[in-house]
Structures are given as structure tokens and as C-alpha cells.
Amino acid sequence: MVSELGYDAVVVRGAEPIADQLAKAAPDGIDVLVDNVGGEQLQAAVAAASPGARFALVGALSGQLSPDGNGTTAPVEIDSFQLILKRIAIRGFSGQEDPTARPEWNERFGDWLRSGRITFPHVRIQGIENGPRALHEVMGGQHLGTVIVEL
């Protein structure tokens, strides 16, 4: 993701503790976070946040992929005292908030893709019979980006 997508750093669950990876990736603290996971990643980000940090929560994969959950909750224990001390602002965002924004987003995103300003990594896997394997590979982190199972 660093070489292909131009990220400054990448944090990978399971490679080493998330807190250690965040400390290396953002030694001066995290100023802005767009979080689509929650769970231990969000917990570590709060600990690594710089004063006045802003967090946008856009997903909850930790709950959706939890073997113990039903996919409709994503509990996480956050040190609320750190939120106060660091003045961290956390806001949840949903694509359902402003349905009129979707056409504008589609136009902008399409323009960025066509111009090459951004790339959309994806993998195509042929045949519905390979769907379970594709899901297993996604959950195992074997693919970068979207995985499409072609019928």
C-alpha cells in the first residue's frame, strides 16, 4: 500500500501490536483518523492521538467480523479520560446522512479513477464455486482492495 497507493505508513493487524505500529507510523501522534474498523485499532488510536485530534468513524469491521458477535454491534473500551485530556473529537459518519451527496461523490470518484489520480485495487476471481475461497482469502488478508467473484 505504501508503494502502490502512496500511503505514508500501513498498520497491519497481527503483524505486531497495533499500538507499537502506530507509534512508529505517527511518532508525534495522530491528528486525523478515518476509522472503518473500531475495536483494538480505535483503542490504540485514542492512546496515540495528539491533542485536538479528530476521528471520523465510518465503519465497524471489528464487530462485523467478530466470531463472537452478530455483526450489528462493535463494542470497544475507550479511555474517556484520554478523550477529555487530549480534546479528541469523535464523530460517526454514514452514507445515509445525505442521499443527495452520492451523485456528486460518484462523479468525483469516477473522474479521479479515469484520470489516474487514484487507483482502485481489486482482484477478480472467476466462478461462483470459488466464492467461499475468495471470502476466506479476504478474511486472511491475502488480497489488497476489493475482491470480485465473477459469475
Phi and psi in degrees as GROMACS dihedral restraints (atoms count N, CA, C in turn):
[ dihedral_restraints ]
;  ai    aj    ak    al  type     phi  dphi    fc
    3     4     5     6     1   -67.9    20    10
    4     5     6     7     1   -50.3    20    10
    6     7     8     9     1   -77.1    20    10
    7     8     9    10     1   -40.9    20    10
    9    10    11    12     1   -79.7    20    10
   10    11    12    13     1   -38.3    20    10
   12    13    14    15     1  -109.0    20    10
   13    14    15    16     1    -6.3    20    10
   15    16    17    18     1    81.3    20    10
   16    17    18    19     1    18.1    20    10
   18    19    20    21     1   -66.6    20    10
   19    20    21    22     1   150.4    20    10
   21    22    23    24     1   -73.7    20    10
   22    23    24    25     1   -37.9    20    10
   24    25    26    27     1  -156.4    20    10
   25    26    27    28     1   160.4    20    10
   27    28    29    30     1  -131.7    20    10
   28    29    30    31     1   135.1    20    10
   30    31    32    33     1  -108.0    20    10
   31    32    33    34     1   124.8    20    10
   33    34    35    36     1  -118.5    20    10
   34    35    36    37     1   121.7    20    10
   36    37    38    39     1   -63.1    20    10
   37    38    39    40     1   131.8    20    10
   39    40    41    42     1    92.9    20    10
   40    41    42    43     1   -18.4    20    10
   42    43    44    45     1   -68.2    20    10
   43    44    45    46     1   -46.1    20    10
   45    46    47    48     1  -162.1    20    10
   46    47    48    49     1   170.2    20    10
   48    49    50    51     1   -53.4    20    10
   49    50    51    52     1   137.2    20    10
   51    52    53    54     1   -56.0    20    10
   52    53    54    55     1   -43.4    20    10
   54    55    56    57     1   -58.3    20    10
   55    56    57    58     1   -41.4    20    10
   57    58    59    60     1   -65.9    20    10
   58    59    60    61     1   -41.6    20    10
   60    61    62    63     1   -64.3    20    10
   61    62    63    64     1   -41.5    20    10
   63    64    65    66     1   -65.3    20    10
   64    65    66    67     1   -38.7    20    10
   66    67    68    69     1   -61.7    20    10
   67    68    69    70     1   -38.0    20    10
   69    70    71    72     1   -72.8    20    10
   70    71    72    73     1   -41.9    20    10
   72    73    74    75     1   -71.8    20    10
   73    74    75    76     1   -32.7    20    10
   75    76    77    78     1  -136.5    20    10
   76    77    78    79     1    72.9    20    10
   78    79    80    81     1   -62.3    20    10
   79    80    81    82     1   -23.3    20    10
   81    82    83    84     1   -94.5    20    10
   82    83    84    85     1     3.7    20    10
   84    85    86    87     1   103.4    20    10
   85    86    87    88     1   163.3    20    10
   87    88    89    90     1   -92.8    20    10
   88    89    90    91     1   126.7    20    10
   90    91    92    93     1   -93.1    20    10
   91    92    93    94     1   -42.6    20    10
   93    94    95    96     1  -136.6    20    10
   94    95    96    97     1   135.1    20    10
   96    97    98    99     1  -134.1    20    10
   97    98    99   100     1   130.6    20    10
   99   100   101   102     1  -109.6    20    10
  100   101   102   103     1   111.6    20    10
  102   103   104   105     1  -111.4    20    10
  103   104   105   106     1   123.4    20    10
  105   106   107   108     1  -115.3    20    10
  106   107   108   109     1    13.4    20    10
  108   109   110   111     1  -115.8    20    10
  109   110   111   112     1   -53.1    20    10
  111   112   113   114     1    79.0    20    10
  112   113   114   115     1  -149.1    20    10
  114   115   116   117     1    57.1    20    10
  115   116   117   118     1  -143.2    20    10
  117   118   119   120     1   -63.5    20    10
  118   119   120   121     1   -26.5    20    10
  120   121   122   123     1   -66.4    20    10
  121   122   123   124     1   -43.8    20    10
  123   124   125   126     1   -66.6    20    10
  124   125   126   127     1   -40.3    20    10
  126   127   128   129     1   -59.0    20    10
  127   128   129   130     1   -46.5    20    10
  129   130   131   132     1   -66.9    20    10
  130   131   132   133     1   -35.9    20    10
  132   133   134   135     1   -66.2    20    10
  133   134   135   136     1   -38.5    20    10
  135   136   137   138     1   -61.2    20    10
  136   137   138   139     1   -43.4    20    10
  138   139   140   141     1   -63.8    20    10
  139   140   141   142     1   -33.1    20    10
  141   142   143   144     1   -93.8    20    10
  142   143   144   145     1     1.5    20    10
  144   145   146   147     1   -68.9    20    10
  145   146   147   148     1   144.3    20    10
  147   148   149   150     1   -86.5    20    10
  148   149   150   151     1   162.1    20    10
  150   151   152   153     1   -57.7    20    10
  151   152   153   154     1   133.3    20    10
  153   154   155   156     1    80.3    20    10
  154   155   156   157     1    13.3    20    10
  156   157   158   159     1   -60.6    20    10
  157   158   159   160     1   152.0    20    10
  159   160   161   162     1  -123.2    20    10
  160   161   162   163     1   126.9    20    10
  162   163   164   165     1  -116.8    20    10
  163   164   165   166     1   129.6    20    10
  165   166   167   168     1  -110.3    20    10
  166   167   168   169     1   120.3    20    10
  168   169   170   171     1   -98.1    20    10
  169   170   171   172     1   117.9    20    10
  171   172   173   174     1  -119.7    20    10
  172   173   174   175     1    -3.1    20    10
  174   175   176   177     1  -163.0    20    10
  175   176   177   178     1   176.1    20    10
  177   178   179   180     1  -147.7    20    10
  178   179   180   181     1    55.4    20    10
  180   181   182   183     1   -59.0    20    10
  181   182   183   184     1   -29.1    20    10
  183   184   185   186     1   -59.2    20    10
  184   185   186   187     1   -35.2    20    10
  186   187   188   189     1   -82.4    20    10
  187   188   189   190     1   -36.7    20    10
  189   190   191   192     1   -68.7    20    10
  190   191   192   193     1   -31.1    20    10
  192   193   194   195     1  -101.8    20    10
  193   194   195   196     1     3.0    20    10
  195   196   197   198     1   -69.2    20    10
  196   197   198   199     1   129.5    20    10
  198   199   200   201     1   -68.6    20    10
  199   200   201   202     1   -18.4    20    10
  201   202   203   204     1   -94.2    20    10
  202   203   204   205     1   -10.6    20    10
  204   205   206   207     1  -105.2    20    10
  205   206   207   208     1  -179.2    20    10
  207   208   209   210     1  -109.2    20    10
  208   209   210   211     1     5.7    20    10
  210   211   212   213     1    86.4    20    10
  211   212   213   214     1     0.2    20    10
  213   214   215   216     1  -110.3    20    10
  214   215   216   217     1     0.0    20    10
  216   217   218   219     1  -137.1    20    10
  217   218   219   220     1   158.6    20    10
  219   220   221   222     1  -144.7    20    10
  220   221   222   223     1    71.0    20    10
  222   223   224   225     1   -65.5    20    10
  223   224   225   226     1   142.7    20    10
  225   226   227   228     1  -150.2    20    10
  226   227   228   229     1   140.0    20    10
  228   229   230   231     1   -93.3    20    10
  229   230   231   232     1   118.5    20    10
  231   232   233   234     1  -117.3    20    10
  232   233   234   235     1   138.3    20    10
  234   235   236   237     1   -75.1    20    10
  235   236   237   238     1    97.6    20    10
  237   238   239   240     1   -63.8    20    10
  238   239   240   241     1   -25.8    20    10
  240   241   242   243     1   -64.5    20    10
  241   242   243   244     1   -36.2    20    10
  243   244   245   246     1   -65.5    20    10
  244   245   246   247     1   -36.0    20    10
  246   247   248   249     1   -59.8    20    10
  247   248   249   250     1   -41.8    20    10
  249   250   251   252     1   -71.1    20    10
  250   251   252   253     1   -52.0    20    10
  252   253   254   255     1   -57.9    20    10
  253   254   255   256     1   -41.4    20    10
  255   256   257   258     1   -91.6    20    10
  256   257   258   259     1    -3.9    20    10
  258   259   260   261     1    55.6    20    10
  259   260   261   262     1    46.6    20    10
  261   262   263   264     1   -79.5    20    10
  262   263   264   265     1   128.1    20    10
  264   265   266   267     1   -99.5    20    10
  265   266   267   268     1   125.6    20    10
  267   268   269   270     1  -120.4    20    10
  268   269   270   271     1   129.9    20    10
  270   271   272   273     1  -138.3    20    10
  271   272   273   274     1   136.3    20    10
  273   274   275   276     1   -88.7    20    10
  274   275   276   277     1   142.3    20    10
  276   277   278   279     1  -127.6    20    10
  277   278   279   280     1   144.6    20    10
  279   280   281   282     1  -137.4    20    10
  280   281   282   283     1   143.0    20    10
  282   283   284   285     1   -64.0    20    10
  283   284   285   286     1   -14.1    20    10
  285   286   287   288     1   -81.7    20    10
  286   287   288   289     1   -11.5    20    10
  288   289   290   291     1   -60.3    20    10
  289   290   291   292     1   -44.9    20    10
  291   292   293   294     1  -135.5    20    10
  292   293   294   295     1    90.3    20    10
  294   295   296   297     1   -62.8    20    10
  295   296   297   298     1   -19.9    20    10
  297   298   299   300     1   -75.2    20    10
  298   299   300   301     1   -14.3    20    10
  300   301   302   303     1   -77.2    20    10
  301   302   303   304     1   -22.4    20    10
  303   304   305   306     1   -59.6    20    10
  304   305   306   307     1   -47.4    20    10
  306   307   308   309     1   -60.3    20    10
  307   308   309   310     1   -39.2    20    10
  309   310   311   312     1   -64.9    20    10
  310   311   312   313     1   -43.7    20    10
  312   313   314   315     1   -61.0    20    10
  313   314   315   316     1   -46.8    20    10
  315   316   317   318     1   -58.6    20    10
  316   317   318   319     1   -41.1    20    10
  318   319   320   321     1   -65.6    20    10
  319   320   321   322     1   -48.6    20    10
  321   322   323   324     1   -63.6    20    10
  322   323   324   325     1   -47.5    20    10
  324   325   326   327     1   -61.9    20    10
  325   326   327   328     1   -43.3    20    10
  327   328   329   330     1   -59.7    20    10
  328   329   330   331     1   -42.8    20    10
  330   331   332   333     1   -61.6    20    10
  331   332   333   334     1   -43.0    20    10
  333   334   335   336     1   -63.8    20    10
  334   335   336   337     1   -41.2    20    10
  336   337   338   339     1   -64.5    20    10
  337   338   339   340     1   -48.1    20    10
  339   340   341   342     1   -62.3    20    10
  340   341   342   343     1   -35.9    20    10
  342   343   344   345     1   -80.7    20    10
  343   344   345   346     1   -14.7    20    10
  345   346   347   348     1    85.5    20    10
  346   347   348   349     1     5.2    20    10
  348   349   350   351     1   -64.1    20    10
  349   350   351   352     1   -29.7    20    10
  351   352   353   354     1  -133.7    20    10
  352   353   354   355     1   158.0    20    10
  354   355   356   357     1  -118.6    20    10
  355   356   357   358     1   156.7    20    10
  357   358   359   360     1  -123.1    20    10
  358   359   360   361     1    89.2    20    10
  360   361   362   363     1   -63.6    20    10
  361   362   363   364     1   136.6    20    10
  363   364   365   366     1  -155.3    20    10
  364   365   366   367     1   160.0    20    10
  366   367   368   369     1  -128.6    20    10
  367   368   369   370     1   137.4    20    10
  369   370   371   372     1  -109.5    20    10
  370   371   372   373     1   130.0    20    10
  372   373   374   375     1  -119.9    20    10
  373   374   375   376     1   125.1    20    10
  375   376   377   378     1   -79.9    20    10
  376   377   378   379     1   134.1    20    10
  378   379   380   381     1    91.9    20    10
  379   380   381   382     1   127.6    20    10
  381   382   383   384     1   -60.1    20    10
  382   383   384   385     1   -28.5    20    10
  384   385   386   387     1   -64.0    20    10
  385   386   387   388     1   -18.3    20    10
  387   388   389   390     1   -94.4    20    10
  388   389   390   391     1     4.2    20    10
  390   391   392   393     1   -58.1    20    10
  391   392   393   394     1   -49.3    20    10
  393   394   395   396     1   -60.4    20    10
  394   395   396   397     1   -39.5    20    10
  396   397   398   399     1   -64.0    20    10
  397   398   399   400     1   -41.6    20    10
  399   400   401   402     1   -61.5    20    10
  400   401   402   403     1   -43.3    20    10
  402   403   404   405     1   -62.9    20    10
  403   404   405   406     1   -44.2    20    10
  405   406   407   408     1   -60.0    20    10
  406   407   408   409     1   -42.3    20    10
  408   409   410   411     1   -66.7    20    10
  409   410   411   412     1   -39.3    20    10
  411   412   413   414     1   -62.0    20    10
  412   413   414   415     1   -48.3    20    10
  414   415   416   417     1   -65.1    20    10
  415   416   417   418     1   -26.4    20    10
  417   418   419   420     1   -87.8    20    10
  418   419   420   421     1     1.0    20    10
  420   421   422   423     1    74.6    20    10
  421   422   423   424     1    25.3    20    10
  423   424   425   426     1   -84.4    20    10
  424   425   426   427     1    -9.0    20    10
  426   427   428   429     1  -127.1    20    10
  427   428   429   430     1   147.6    20    10
  429   430   431   432     1  -100.7    20    10
  430   431   432   433     1   123.0    20    10
  432   433   434   435     1    91.2    20    10
  433   434   435   436     1  -151.4    20    10
  435   436   437   438     1   -84.9    20    10
  436   437   438   439     1   142.1    20    10
  438   439   440   441     1  -112.3    20    10
  439   440   441   442     1   123.9    20    10
  441   442   443   444     1  -111.5    20    10
  442   443   444   445     1   124.3    20    10
  444   445   446   447     1   -97.3    20    10
  445   446   447   448     1   113.7    20    10
  447   448   449   450     1   -85.9    20    10
  448   449   450   451     1   131.6    20    10
